Amino acid sequence: MNYKELIEREIEYLRMLPTKKIEDVINRIHWDLTVGRIITSGMGKAGHIANTFATTLSSTGTPSFFLHPAEAQHGDLGVIMPGDIVIVFSNSGKTKEILELIELIHALNYGNLIFAVVGESNSNISTRCADYIEFGKVEEICPLGLTPTTSTTCMSVISDLIVVGLMKRNVFTKEKYSKLHHGGYLGQKSKN
């Protein structure tokens, strides 16, 4: 198997990410997030990306946490407050649990803005959100063409770009970083 070729295939999809749209969404999140937090959600592998995204946001000055879409239906929806922004992840844009979560959030009538990171914009999910980032239909590098690989790479890079964009807009300095990282290698490095 030619692993360099697989890497190049993923890189080609990353080159096609809609950077202008990502910047527009970053700007909108920055201006609309005045009192709340960012809540991320996704199911399966997309959920793991959403969880990592939430912890990275929190560690870089944007209060955030992951809400499991299935657990939301059993009481965890109660963590959502007015002013929170929700970002959901779904490659297919048809994930049942995410669709249900979106409807539950709308039913709260808090006016929460919901953004989506999806593979296809004509999906059920993107049409129910305030805005979305579409990374396009991708070919997974999995030999079966099924296992989330290329799609999760795209979601992860989009998450990184949002984190960096918000850090810049919030003027998140090394000094602020060190206040959130008291221990470990990064904590030590941020104090130097």
C-alpha positions as CSV (number, residue, x, y, z in Angstrom):
1,M,0.0,0.0,0.0
2,N,1.3,3.4,-0.9
3,Y,0.8,5.5,2.2
4,K,2.2,8.6,0.7
5,E,-0.5,8.4,-2.0
6,L,-3.2,8.2,0.7
7,I,-1.7,11.2,2.4
8,E,-1.8,13.1,-0.9
9,R,-5.4,12.2,-1.4
10,E,-6.4,13.6,1.9
11,I,-4.3,16.7,1.3
12,E,-6.2,17.3,-2.0
13,Y,-9.5,17.5,-0.1
14,L,-7.9,19.8,2.5
15,R,-6.9,22.2,-0.4
16,M,-10.5,22.4,-1.4
17,L,-11.8,23.5,2.0
18,P,-14.0,26.6,1.7
19,T,-11.7,29.0,3.6
20,K,-13.8,32.1,2.8
21,K,-16.9,30.4,4.2
22,I,-15.0,29.2,7.3
23,E,-13.8,32.8,7.8
24,D,-17.4,34.1,7.5
25,V,-18.6,31.6,10.1
26,I,-15.7,32.5,12.5
27,N,-16.7,36.2,12.2
28,R,-20.3,35.4,12.9
29,I,-19.5,33.2,15.9
30,H,-17.1,35.9,17.2
31,W,-19.7,38.7,17.0
32,D,-22.7,36.6,18.2
33,L,-20.9,34.9,21.2
34,T,-21.2,37.6,23.8
35,V,-22.5,35.9,26.9
36,G,-22.7,32.2,26.1
37,R,-20.5,29.2,25.4
38,I,-19.9,27.1,22.4
39,I,-21.5,23.7,22.6
40,T,-20.3,21.0,20.1
41,S,-22.0,17.8,19.1
42,G,-21.7,14.9,16.8
43,M,-22.3,11.2,16.7
44,G,-19.7,8.4,16.3
45,K,-16.4,9.5,14.8
46,A,-17.8,13.0,14.1
47,G,-18.6,13.2,17.9
48,H,-15.0,12.5,18.8
49,I,-13.9,15.4,16.5
50,A,-16.6,17.6,18.2
51,N,-15.3,16.6,21.6
52,T,-11.7,17.4,20.8
53,F,-12.8,20.7,19.3
54,A,-14.7,21.7,22.5
55,T,-11.7,20.9,24.7
56,T,-9.3,22.9,22.4
57,L,-11.7,25.9,22.4
58,S,-11.9,25.9,26.2
59,S,-8.1,25.6,26.5
60,T,-7.7,28.7,24.2
61,G,-10.1,31.0,26.0
62,T,-13.5,30.2,24.4
63,P,-15.7,28.4,27.0
64,S,-17.0,25.2,25.4
65,F,-18.1,21.7,26.0
66,F,-19.3,18.6,24.1
67,L,-22.9,17.5,24.3
68,H,-23.6,13.9,23.3
69,P,-26.7,14.0,21.1
70,A,-28.2,10.9,22.5
71,E,-27.6,12.0,26.1
72,A,-29.3,15.3,25.3
73,Q,-32.6,13.4,25.0
74,H,-32.2,12.1,28.5
75,G,-31.8,15.3,30.4
76,D,-28.4,16.7,29.3
77,L,-30.2,19.2,27.1
78,G,-30.6,21.2,30.3
79,V,-27.0,22.5,30.0
80,I,-28.0,24.7,27.1
81,M,-28.6,28.3,28.0
82,P,-29.7,31.4,26.1
83,G,-26.7,32.9,24.4
84,D,-25.0,29.6,23.7
85,I,-23.9,28.8,20.2
86,V,-24.1,25.2,19.0
87,I,-21.8,23.6,16.4
88,V,-22.8,20.2,15.1
89,F,-20.8,17.8,13.0
90,S,-22.1,15.3,10.4
91,N,-20.5,14.0,7.2
92,S,-23.7,12.8,5.7
93,G,-25.8,15.6,7.0
94,K,-28.5,13.1,7.8
95,T,-27.4,11.8,11.3
96,K,-30.7,11.1,13.1
97,E,-29.5,12.0,16.6
98,I,-28.1,15.3,15.4
99,L,-31.4,16.1,13.5
100,E,-33.3,15.4,16.7
101,L,-30.9,17.5,18.8
102,I,-31.4,20.4,16.5
103,E,-35.2,20.2,16.9
104,L,-34.9,19.9,20.7
105,I,-32.7,23.0,20.8
106,H,-35.2,25.0,18.6
107,A,-38.0,23.8,20.9
108,L,-36.3,25.4,23.9
109,N,-37.0,28.8,22.2
110,Y,-33.8,30.3,23.6
111,G,-32.8,31.6,20.1
112,N,-29.6,29.6,20.1
113,L,-27.6,29.9,16.8
114,I,-26.8,26.5,15.4
115,F,-23.9,26.0,12.9
116,A,-23.1,22.8,11.1
117,V,-20.0,21.3,9.6
118,V,-21.2,18.9,7.0
119,G,-20.1,17.0,3.9
120,E,-23.1,18.1,1.8
121,S,-25.0,21.3,2.1
122,N,-28.3,20.1,0.7
123,S,-28.5,17.9,3.8
124,N,-31.4,17.9,6.3
125,I,-29.0,19.2,9.0
126,S,-27.7,22.3,7.1
127,T,-31.2,23.5,6.2
128,R,-32.1,23.6,9.9
129,C,-29.1,25.7,11.0
130,A,-28.3,29.4,11.0
131,D,-25.2,28.7,8.8
132,Y,-23.0,25.8,7.7
133,I,-19.5,24.9,6.4
134,E,-19.7,22.3,3.7
135,F,-16.4,20.5,3.0
136,G,-17.9,18.5,0.1
137,K,-18.4,14.9,-0.7
138,V,-15.1,13.2,0.0
139,E,-13.8,9.8,-0.9
140,E,-12.7,8.0,2.3
141,I,-9.2,6.5,2.1
142,C,-10.5,3.4,3.9
143,P,-10.1,0.5,1.4
144,L,-13.9,-0.1,1.8
145,G,-14.7,3.5,1.2
146,L,-16.8,3.4,4.4
147,T,-14.7,4.2,7.5
148,P,-14.6,7.9,8.4
149,T,-11.0,8.9,7.5
150,T,-10.9,11.7,5.0
151,S,-14.1,13.2,6.2
152,T,-12.9,13.3,9.8
153,T,-9.6,14.8,8.7
154,C,-11.6,17.6,7.0
155,M,-13.7,18.1,10.1
156,S,-10.6,18.2,12.3
157,V,-8.8,20.8,10.2
158,I,-12.0,23.0,10.0
159,S,-12.1,22.8,13.8
160,D,-8.5,23.9,14.1
161,L,-9.1,26.9,11.8
162,I,-12.1,28.0,13.9
163,V,-10.0,27.7,17.0
164,V,-7.1,29.8,15.6
165,G,-9.6,32.3,14.1
166,L,-11.3,32.8,17.4
167,M,-7.9,33.1,19.2
168,K,-6.8,35.9,16.9
169,R,-10.2,37.7,17.1
170,N,-10.2,37.4,20.9
171,V,-6.5,38.5,21.1
172,F,-5.7,35.4,23.1
173,T,-2.1,36.0,24.3
174,K,0.6,33.7,25.6
175,E,0.0,35.2,29.0
176,K,-3.7,34.3,28.9
177,Y,-2.7,30.8,27.6
178,S,-0.4,30.3,30.6
179,K,-3.3,31.1,33.0
180,L,-5.3,28.2,31.7
181,H,-2.3,25.8,31.5
182,H,-0.7,25.5,34.9
183,G,1.0,22.2,34.5
184,G,2.6,19.9,31.9
185,Y,4.8,20.7,29.0
186,L,2.5,23.3,27.4
187,G,2.1,25.1,30.7
188,Q,5.8,25.3,31.2
189,K,6.4,26.4,27.6
190,S,3.7,29.1,27.8
191,K,5.5,30.7,30.8
192,N,8.8,31.1,29.0
